[in-house]
């Protein structure tokens, strides 16, 4: 359009008469626009025909450069994907006058710190359940992290469901029951015992899906001894422990900004730093701008109940030597029952064994020992012939 107008105005200057209405119709502009460009052409020549920016020369409400720099700093400090709402809360907590959340978001966009994520669900897509009090329930889970030398390390995290408080984060070579109990104990020492512990069905947390079935592992036995209810997620339903699953992303985003640790000790030092930052300084969106430590201390804590007597049972084959394996223990039921099956029931540390003929024995076991005595008097039972070569 600028080229055509230049030709028209050049002809007008040369004294050629033009039909303004016909020119405006051909160019698709109004008569006011035509005369505006003619005035600019007379004052500035051809440069006056170029389209100009409509932005104001001065914007009194534009964000101060120093405030925008602080927004960028908080974005990098809190974590790379920290949103505008959390940054606005952090500004307010530091004593600065926080602009609107939309203004903070536009500043992040201007600085190239926003990655579009159109695949994310809207806020109204679901509502998450929250336990009403601190220590009502803890969620525990392990996640893998690669060290500088390429070896795997495992981080056992424990999170309070109500307040999102990170009660413990421990670095271990693998996700074992010892790692789970170490992390749980650290959290209990600092924040008290919870009433419940939620986890998936990993072998470090439960023997629910062990080879023999019905066995228990040290972690669940120790929880029961403290009166703590263990809640296991349904297979294929990780939403039960969704908070700690989501927390792993937050932790790994922060670790990715740190120098990669060479050893478990270096990784543990980084986890200790993150725990203090996450609990005390980082405002949480799910907590409406409060830190997890503030949310944890705002309400009365729940406490566990009485020790839980665990009862379970199972059929077990009798081996050639007359022994039966149950709950990582070996029980002696007699060599004459080899090849058969017995029903073993356990309530806490009380074991009862049943055979085809009825009750075989009832005894109290020592869970610290693998081989358990039968509890029967020594020697041959009355009326039973002496055994020779493994048979009566």
C-alpha positions, -999 to 999 in steps of 0.1 A, spaced: 0 0 0 29 24 8 42 20 -28 8 28 -44 3 58 -21 38 71 -30 29 68 -67 -4 86 -62 11 115 -41 40 118 -66 14 123 -94 -5 148 -73 27 168 -67 32 168 -105 -2 185 -109 -22 154 -120 -57 154 -107 -68 122 -89 -102 107 -78 -98 103 -40 -129 81 -36 -117 57 -64 -82 55 -49 -96 47 -14 -118 20 -28 -89 4 -47 -66 5 -16 -93 -5 9 -88 25 32 -110 54 44 -107 90 32 -94 100 67 -65 75 63 -58 88 28 -55 124 39 -35 114 69 -9 97 47 -10 127 23 -2 150 52 27 128 63 40 126 27 41 164 24 59 168 58 83 138 57 84 125 22 82 87 15 93 77 51 60 92 63 41 65 46 55 36 67 32 21 94 41 33 129 39 15 162 8 22 182 25 16 216 24 46 239 56 67 242 54 65 280 37 39 302 35 50 339 22 16 350 51 -4 334 68 -27 359 101 -13 373 132 -31 360 144 -39 395 111 -56 404 112 -77 372 148 -87 380 136 -98 415 108 -119 398 134 -136 376 157 -143 406 128 -159 426 119 -180 396 154 -194 396 157 -198 434 124 -214 441 127 -239 412 126 -236 374 89 -243 369 77 -223 399 46 -204 388 36 -168 389 13 -173 419 41 -187 441 64 -159 430 38 -133 440 35 -149 474 72 -149 478 74 -112 469 47 -104 495 65 -125 522 97 -105 516 80 -72 522 78 -60 486 46 -48 470 35 -77 448 19 -70 414 -10 -90 401 -3 -126 393 -10 -119 356 16 -91 357 42 -115 371 33 -141 344 38 -115 317 72 -106 331 82 -143 330 70 -145 294 90 -114 284 121 -130 299 116 -163 281 110 -182 313 76 -197 305 73 -230 285 38 -234 271 21 -266 284 -12 -269 266 -15 -306 276 -19 -297 313 -53 -304 329 -74 -274 340 -76 -266 377 -112 -279 379 -103 -313 365 -101 -329 400 -101 -324 437 -74 -339 459 -82 -355 493 -62 -341 522 -61 -355 558 -75 -330 583 -45 -328 608 -7 -329 607 6 -365 613 -28 -380 603 -9 -397 575 26 -397 560 33 -408 525 66 -426 518 82 -435 486 117 -439 469 129 -424 437 161 -430 417 188 -404 411 220 -408 391 253 -398 407 282 -382 388 299 -415 381 268 -429 365 258 -452 394 223 -451 408 213 -437 442 179 -439 458 162 -411 478 137 -423 503 112 -394 509 86 -390 537 59 -364 533 31 -353 557 -2 -355 538 -19 -326 555 9 -299 554 32 -313 526 60 -311 552 90 -331 541 98 -350 573 128 -368 559 148 -373 527 175 -400 529 201 -412 503 206 -449 501 222 -474 477 188 -491 471 151 -490 482 153 -515 511 132 -519 543 162 -505 561 162 -474 540 124 -470 546 128 -474 584 158 -450 585 138 -423 567 107 -429 588 127 -428 621 144 -395 611 110 -380 605 95 -394 637 124 -381 657 119 -345 644 81 -343 641 66 -372 662 49 -404 652 21 -403 626 -12 -422 630 -9 -437 595 17 -444 568 7 -446 531 29 -464 505 28 -484 473 33 -521 473 71 -521 470 89 -550 486 106 -525 510 72 -515 524 52 -547 524 53 -585 518 18 -583 504 29 -596 470 59 -617 481 65 -651 465 50 -670 494 22 -645 499 10 -632 532 45 -626 546 54 -593 563 86 -573 561 104 -556 589 89 -522 580 53 -532 583 59 -552 615 77 -523 631 49 -499 622 23 -523 637 44 -525 669 40 -487 672 3 -488 666 6 -471 632 -19 -481 605 -3 -489 572 -23 -480 541 -13 -496 508 -23 -483 474 -43 -506 451 -22 -521 423 -21 -498 393 -35 -469 413 -6 -445 422 -31 -417 430 -33 -429 465 2 -416 471 -1 -388 445 14 -361 466 47 -377 471 48 -389 434 44 -352 425 69 -341 451 96 -363 434 94 -339 404 99 -309 426 129 -325 443 145 -336 410 140 -302 394 159 -286 423 187 -313 422 191 -307 385 203 -272 392 229 -283 417 264 -298 409 259 -335 404 269 -354 435 298 -379 434 288 -399 465 258 -407 487 273 -384 514 274 -354 489 238 -362 478 227 -364 514 242 -329 521 222 -316 491 190 -332 504 195 -317 538 198 -282 522 167 -288 501 147 -300 531 153 -268 550 145 -247 520 114 -266 510 99 -266 545 108 -232 557 112 -208 527 92 -221 497 55 -210 496 34 -239 485 5 -233 461 -16 -261 476 -12 -243 510 -24 -209 496 11 -193 500 21 -208 534 52 -228 538 49 -265 548 64 -257 582 37 -230 588 9 -254 578 23 -282 600 25 -260 631 -10 -244 626 -30 -274 639 -29 -300 666 -11 -332 655 -26 -366 653 -10 -395 672 -9 -433 666 -32 -458 684 -23 -489 704 0 -515 690 -16 -535 663 -19 -573 665 -15 -586 630 -33 -618 621 -27 -637 589 -26 -674 579 -15 -696 551 -11 -732 540 26 -743 540 42 -775 526 62 -796 551 98 -802 538 116 -835 540 132 -826 573 98 -819 589 102 -781 588 79 -753 575 88 -718 564 65 -689 575 72 -652 578 110 -656 574 110 -682 602 115 -720 602 91 -741 623 95 -777 632 63 -798 629 79 -833 627 95 -854 600 66 -878 598 45 -850 583 70 -845 554 52 -841 520 20 -829 535 6 -795 542 -2 -776 574 -22 -745 581 -2 -718 600 -19 -688 616 -1 -659 633 -15 -633 656 13 -609 666 40 -634 679 16 -662 687 18 -691 661 -8 -719 658 -2 -749 635 -31 -771 623 -28 -804 605 -53 -829 590 -57 -844 625 -64 -811 641 -42 -788 663 -5 -797 661 10 -770 683 7 -735 696 37 -715 706 51 -680 710 79 -672 686 109 -649 689 108 -627 658 146 -620 661 154 -656 654 150 -676 622 149 -711 636 121 -715 661 119 -744 687 88 -765 684 79 -760 720 72 -797 725 90 -819 751 122 -834 739 122 -870 728 98 -893 709 61 -887 713 44 -914 734 31 -942 713 52 -933 682 78 -958 671 114 -949 668 123 -934 634 147 -952 611 162 -937 579 137 -909 579 106 -932 582 88 -946 613 
